[in-house]
Amino acid sequence: MKKSYEKPSVMQNGSFTEGVYMASGCYTANAYIHQTPETGRGDYRIQVNGKHDTTHTVDKQTLTISFNQNVTYSSSQGNLVSGDGTNTLVIDYGYHNNPTDNIGLGDLVVEAGDGLEITSVSITDDPADWY
C-alpha cells in the first residue's frame, strides 16, 4: 500500500537545526551538519540519509536541501542539478533502493558563512523510474 503524502515540518533547537527530518512521498529524509569550518578547512560537511518505505524499487533519487543562507556547492556522491550560490541545492543520485531500504548519501560538502543551518531536506523519486 502506498503511503499518502505527509506535510514536512522543520524542528529547531535553539539557534541551530539538528537532525532535520522530512517525510516526502516514498522517503523519510534526515540531514545534519557533522563538521563545521575549522582552521585549514573552510567547509561544512553534511550527512544526508534516506529511508525508502514503499512497494516499488527505484534506481534514481533527487535530494532537495535548503539552508538559512546561500551556499557554494563543493562536492557530493551525486550530481548537482541546480542551486549553486543559492540557499537550495538540488542533487540527483543513482542508488538502487528496494521497497524498504535505507541509503546514506555520504558527505555533502558546501561552503557558507558562519551559522549555517539546514532548514529543510527531502528525497524524492520519479514514478516513471519505478519497477
Disulfide bonds with the S-S distance in Angstrom:
none
